[in-house]
Amino acid sequence: MNASAWTGCRGEQVDPATTLLPCTERPNCVSTDHPDPERRLPLADDVALAQLRAAILSEPRSDIVAEGPHWLIAHFRSRVFGFVDEAHFIFRADGRLAMRSGACSGYYDFGVNRRRLERLLAKARQNAED
């Protein structure tokens, strides 16, 4: 995958190595870059790409759809209806992990994207300890 452009599931185009996919006004997206504190996540500085990648692939119905040396984009499908959530991770130059996860369709996600990112970070941290 060429890191010059990625088109997200909602049609947004970004350089995936430097810019997180944006969240829309819908409440089904969380991000470390979100201006709303209710939808903002803290940057992480205690995980590595290999541990994060392993954590993502340990999730059911997950797939890494694009990646580069310091970033990756994953899709997660819901169990019943197969709805897709798209997550984007960038390890920034300062070593901190920026992340974003949002639903590709629908309006509300009942907090699924936030809980998934928190679970992935916990798994990645556990992978680092093992």
For each residue, the residues with C-beta under 8 A, 3 or more apart:
1: 6 16 66 67 68
2: 5
3: 6 15 16 17 68 71
4: 15
5: 2 13 14 15 16
6: 1 3 13 14 15 16 21 66 73
7: 11 12 13
8: 11 12 13 14 21 86 88
9: 75 84 86 104
10: 24 102 104
11: 7 8
12: 7 8 21 22
13: 5 6 7 8
14: 5 6 8 18 19 20 21 22
15: 3 4 5 6 18 19
16: 1 3 5 6 19 21 66 68 71 73 88 90
17: 3 68 69 70 71 90
18: 14 15 90
19: 14 15 16 90
20: 14 31 32 33 88 90 98 99 100
21: 6 8 12 14 16 73 86 88 100 102
22: 12 14 31 100
23: 26 29 30 31 34 39 100 102
24: 10 29 102
25:
26: 23 29 102 103 106 107 108
27: 39 107 108 109
28: 102 103 106 107 108 109 113
29: 23 24 26 34 39 100 101 102 103 109 113
30: 23 34 39 40 41 100 101 102 113 114 117
31: 20 22 23 34 39 40 41 98 99 100 101 102
32: 20 40 41 42 43 97 98 99 100
33: 20 40 98 100
34: 23 29 30 31 39 40 41 100
35: 40
36: 39 40
37: 40
38:
39: 23 27 29 30 31 34 36
40: 30 31 32 33 34 35 36 37
41: 30 31 32 34 99 114 117
42: 32
43: 32 92 96 97 98
44: 47 96 97 99 121
45: 95 96 97
46: 125 128
47: 44 51 52 97 121 124 125 128
48: 51 52 124 128
49: 52 53 70 72 91
50: 53 54 127
51: 47 48 54 55 123 124 125 127 128
52: 47 48 49 55 56 72 89 97 120 124
53: 49 50 56 57 64 67 72
54: 50 51 57 58 123 124 127
55: 51 52 58 59 120 121 123 124 127
56: 52 53 59 62 64 72 74 87 120
57: 53 54 62 64
58: 54 55 62 123
59: 55 56 62 76 116 119 120
60: 79
61: 76 77 78 79
62: 56 57 58 59 74 75 76 77
63: 74 75 76
64: 53 56 57 67 72 73 74
65: 73 74 75
66: 1 6 16 72 73
67: 1 53 64 71 72 73
68: 1 3 16 17 71 72
69: 17
70: 17 49 90 91 92
71: 3 16 17 67 68 88 89 90 91
72: 49 52 53 56 64 66 67 68 88 89
73: 6 16 21 64 65 66 67 86 87 88 89
74: 56 62 63 64 65 86 87 89
75: 9 62 63 65 84 85 86 87
76: 59 61 62 63 84 85 87 116
77: 61 62 82 83 84 85
78: 61 81 82 83 84 85
79: 60 61
80:
81: 78
82: 77 78
83: 77 78 103 104 105 106
84: 9 75 76 77 78 103 104 105
85: 75 76 77 78 101 102 103 104 109 112 113 116
86: 8 9 21 73 74 75 101 102 104
87: 56 73 74 75 76 99 100 101 113 116 117 120
88: 8 16 20 21 71 72 73 99 100 101
89: 52 71 72 73 74 97 98 99
90: 16 17 18 19 20 70 71 97 98 99
91: 49 70 71 95 96 97 98
92: 43 70 95 96 97 98
93:
94:
95: 45 91 92
96: 43 44 45 91 92
97: 32 43 44 45 47 52 89 90 91 92
98: 20 31 32 33 43 89 90 91 92
99: 20 31 32 41 44 87 88 89 90 117
100: 20 21 22 23 29 30 31 32 33 34 87 88
101: 29 30 31 85 86 87 88 113 114 116 117
102: 10 21 23 24 26 28 29 30 31 85 86 109 113
103: 26 28 29 83 84 85 106 109 112 113
104: 9 10 83 84 85 86
105: 83 84
106: 26 28 83 103 109
107: 26 27 28
108: 26 27 28
109: 27 28 29 85 102 103 106 112 113
110:
111: 114 115
112: 85 103 109 115 116
113: 28 29 30 85 87 101 102 103 109 116 117
114: 30 41 101 111 117 118
115: 111 112 118 119
116: 59 76 85 87 101 112 113 119 120
117: 30 41 87 99 101 113 114 120 121
118: 114 115 121 122
119: 59 115 116 122 123
120: 52 55 56 59 87 116 117 123 124
121: 44 47 55 117 118 124 125
122: 118 119 125 126
123: 51 54 55 58 119 120 126 127
124: 47 48 51 52 54 55 120 121 127 128
125: 46 47 51 121 122 128 129
126: 122 123 129 130
127: 50 51 54 55 123 124 130
128: 46 47 48 51 124 125
129: 125 126
130: 126 127
